[in-house]
């Protein structure tokens, strides 16, 4: 199967370069597409260094899903992998994903773990566990109920069947939830990426609130009766999200989890406030990127 890799980026050319350097060394990545939503077009700096990469500077698309699905429409591979610019794939990432898709032809989506680059501050760790704490390495190949949006791959045929959600700019979570309701399995495999934080606390706080609100608004769209029950349940989320991350933080992650715990608890509370707001008020006035 041919593999296309979609990279979404709001990062500086220097951050994006680390991701592309790893991908360009992997022959299985037959096609690499960068959908960039930052203020500065990275292609003048990076296109000469990575001639295989196709760059699309589309700041007007704003959100990660809209960037990702726009790049998907321009791709050709039977398997389509997705990674964020601030995450660097491991050397065998592409090969491991393709081998897993070969073993699981019935799986529409297969993802992998997300590690964190060292050294990492307490804030870096708190943000890491709030975003990727359910997917620390290592992992054995297994069925999963959720996958990280920073380390994903899909079979094209299944994404094309979900074109209504793609056209709506839906996050991959909603697509995966549909497949699970239909009885289609998701899988985790050992294909790992490493997260390198470039975000400062004020921006991270806004991101957690905004993404939590958008996620909640999408869950209750067209379901007005669900708004109040979901909003009430969101009060428990700071505790539940933190406990879920704690359960996954087995050695050697336990010490890093404890260092990041104050920030993690705070960011989970911000996310939960965003969900509460989204259930009651719907989508924010206009989308934003982070």
C-alpha positions in Angstrom: 0.0 0.0 0.0 1.2 3.5 -0.8 1.5 5.9 2.1 0.8 9.6 2.1 1.8 11.7 5.2 -0.1 14.8 6.2 1.7 17.3 8.4 -0.4 20.1 10.0 1.6 23.1 11.2 1.2 26.4 13.0 4.9 26.3 14.0 8.1 28.1 13.0 10.1 26.7 10.0 12.7 25.5 12.6 10.2 23.4 14.4 8.6 22.0 11.2 12.1 21.2 9.9 12.7 18.6 12.6 9.5 16.7 11.7 10.3 16.9 7.9 13.8 15.8 8.4 12.7 12.5 10.0 9.9 11.9 7.4 12.2 12.6 4.4 14.5 9.8 5.6 11.8 7.2 5.5 11.3 5.7 2.0 7.9 4.4 2.8 6.6 8.0 2.9 5.9 8.2 -0.8 4.1 11.5 -0.5 4.6 14.2 2.2 2.2 17.2 2.3 2.4 20.1 4.7 -0.8 22.1 5.4 0.5 25.2 7.1 -1.8 27.7 8.9 0.8 30.0 10.4 1.2 33.6 9.5 4.5 32.9 7.7 4.7 30.6 4.7 7.4 28.1 5.5 8.0 27.0 2.0 10.6 29.6 1.0 12.8 28.4 3.8 12.1 24.7 3.7 11.2 23.7 0.1 14.8 23.9 -1.1 15.8 21.5 1.8 12.9 19.1 1.2 12.2 18.8 -2.6 9.9 15.8 -2.1 7.5 17.8 0.2 4.5 19.6 -1.1 3.6 22.8 0.9 0.2 24.4 1.1 0.1 27.7 3.0 -3.6 28.1 3.9 -4.0 30.4 7.0 -7.6 31.1 6.1 -8.6 27.4 7.0 -7.7 28.1 10.6 -8.4 24.8 12.4 -6.3 21.7 12.5 -9.0 19.4 11.1 -9.7 21.8 8.1 -6.0 21.9 7.4 -5.7 18.1 7.6 -8.7 17.3 5.4 -7.7 19.9 2.8 -4.3 18.1 2.6 -6.1 14.7 2.5 -8.1 15.8 -0.6 -4.8 16.5 -2.4 -3.2 13.2 -1.4 -3.1 9.9 -3.3 -2.0 7.1 -0.9 -4.2 4.1 0.1 -3.0 4.8 3.6 -2.9 8.3 4.9 -0.9 9.1 8.1 -1.1 12.4 10.0 1.3 14.1 12.4 1.6 17.5 14.0 4.7 19.6 13.1 5.7 19.7 16.8 6.0 15.9 16.9 8.9 14.1 15.4 8.2 10.6 14.0 10.5 7.8 15.0 12.8 6.4 12.3 10.6 3.4 11.5 7.3 5.2 12.0 6.0 4.9 8.4 7.0 1.2 8.0 5.5 0.2 11.3 2.1 1.9 10.4 2.0 0.2 7.1 2.8 -3.2 8.5 0.0 -2.7 11.1 -2.5 -1.8 8.4 -1.5 -5.0 6.5 -2.2 -7.1 9.6 -5.5 -5.4 10.3 -7.3 -4.8 7.0 -10.6 -4.3 8.8 -9.3 -1.3 10.9 -10.1 2.1 9.5 -7.7 3.9 11.8 -4.4 2.9 13.5 -2.4 5.2 15.7 0.7 5.1 18.0 2.2 6.4 21.2 3.4 10.0 21.9 6.6 10.6 23.9 8.1 13.9 25.1 11.4 15.4 24.3 13.8 16.0 27.2 14.6 18.1 29.0 11.0 19.0 29.8 9.8 21.6 32.3 6.9 21.0 34.8 4.7 23.0 32.4 5.9 21.0 29.4 5.0 17.8 31.2 1.6 19.1 32.4 0.7 20.0 28.8 2.0 16.7 27.5 -0.1 14.7 30.0 -3.2 16.8 29.3 -2.9 16.3 25.6 -1.2 12.9 25.2 -1.2 11.3 28.6 -3.4 8.4 27.5 -0.8 7.4 24.9 2.7 7.2 26.5 5.2 4.7 25.0 5.8 1.9 24.9 2.7 0.3 23.6 2.0 -3.2 22.4 -0.2 -3.6 19.3 -3.8 -3.8 20.5 -7.4 -2.7 19.9 -8.1 0.8 21.3 -11.1 3.0 22.1 -9.3 6.2 21.3 -6.2 7.4 19.4 -4.1 10.5 19.7 -4.7 13.2 17.1 -0.9 13.7 16.9 -0.1 10.2 15.7 -2.6 8.7 13.3 -3.2 6.8 10.1 -6.3 5.9 8.1 -7.2 3.8 5.2 -8.4 6.1 2.5 -11.5 4.2 1.6 -12.9 4.7 5.2 -12.1 8.4 5.3 -13.8 8.9 1.9 -16.9 7.2 3.4 -16.9 9.8 6.2 -16.8 12.7 3.7 -19.7 14.5 5.4 -17.6 14.9 8.6 -14.5 15.9 6.6 -16.5 18.6 4.8 -17.8 19.9 8.1 -14.3 20.2 9.5 -14.9 17.7 12.2 -12.1 16.5 14.5 -11.0 13.0 14.0 -12.5 12.1 17.4 -16.0 12.3 15.9 -15.0 10.2 13.0 -13.6 7.5 15.2 -16.7 7.6 17.5 -18.8 6.9 14.4 -16.6 3.9 13.4 -16.8 2.5 16.9 -20.6 2.8 16.9 -20.5 0.9 13.6 -18.4 -1.9 15.1 -15.2 -1.0 13.3 -12.0 -1.5 15.3 -9.3 1.0 16.1 -5.8 -0.1 16.8 -2.7 1.1 18.6 0.7 0.0 17.3 4.3 0.8 18.4 4.8 3.5 15.7 5.9 6.4 18.0 6.4 10.2 17.7 8.1 12.6 20.2 6.3 15.8 21.2 8.4 19.0 21.4 6.5 21.7 23.2 6.6 25.2 21.7 3.7 26.7 23.5 3.8 29.1 26.5 1.3 28.9 29.4 -1.1 31.7 28.3 -1.5 30.2 24.8 -1.9 26.7 26.2 -4.7 27.9 28.6 -6.6 29.5 25.7 -6.1 26.4 23.6 -7.4 24.0 26.3 -10.5 26.1 26.8 -11.2 26.7 23.1 -10.7 23.0 22.1 -12.8 21.8 25.0 -15.6 24.1 24.0 -15.4 23.1 20.4 -15.4 19.4 21.3 -18.4 19.7 23.5 -20.3 21.8 20.9 -19.7 19.1 18.3 -20.9 16.3 20.6 -24.3 18.0 21.2 -24.9 19.5 17.8 -28.5 18.6 16.8 -29.1 17.1 20.3 -30.5 19.9 22.4 -31.8 17.5 25.1 -28.2 16.3 25.8 -26.9 19.8 26.6 -27.8 20.0 30.3 -26.9 16.4 31.2 -23.5 16.7 29.5 -22.9 20.1 31.1 -23.6 18.7 34.5 -21.4 15.7 34.0 -18.5 17.9 32.9 -18.1 19.1 36.5 -16.4 15.7 37.2 -14.0 15.9 34.3 -11.0 17.6 36.0 -10.8 14.6 38.4 -11.6 11.9 35.8 -9.1 13.2 33.2 -6.4 13.5 35.8 -7.0 10.0 37.1 -7.0 8.5 33.6 -3.6 10.0 32.9 -2.3 8.8 36.3 -3.4 5.2 35.5 -1.4 5.3 32.3 1.7 6.9 33.9 3.4 3.7 34.9 7.2 3.5 35.5 9.3 5.1 34.0 6.6 7.8 33.6 5.5 8.1 37.2 8.2 10.7 38.3 7.5 12.9 35.2 3.8 12.6 35.9 4.2 13.9 39.4 6.4 16.8 38.3 3.7 17.9 35.8 0.7 17.1 38.0 0.0 20.7 39.2 -0.1 22.0 35.6 -2.0 18.9 34.5 -4.7 19.4 37.0 -5.0 23.1 36.1 -5.2 22.5 32.4 -7.7 19.7 32.8 -9.9 22.1 34.8 -9.6 24.7 31.9 -10.6 22.0 29.4 -13.6 21.0 31.5 -14.7 24.6 31.8 -14.5 24.8 28.0 -16.6 21.7 27.7 -19.2 23.1 30.2 -19.4 26.3 28.1 -19.6 24.4 24.8 -22.5 22.2 26.0 -24.5 25.2 27.1 -23.6 27.8 24.4 -22.3 25.8 21.4 -19.4 26.8 19.1 -17.4 29.9 19.8 -18.0 32.9 17.5 -15.2 32.0 15.1 -12.5 29.2 15.0 -9.0 29.9 16.2 -5.7 28.1 15.8 -3.0 27.5 18.4 
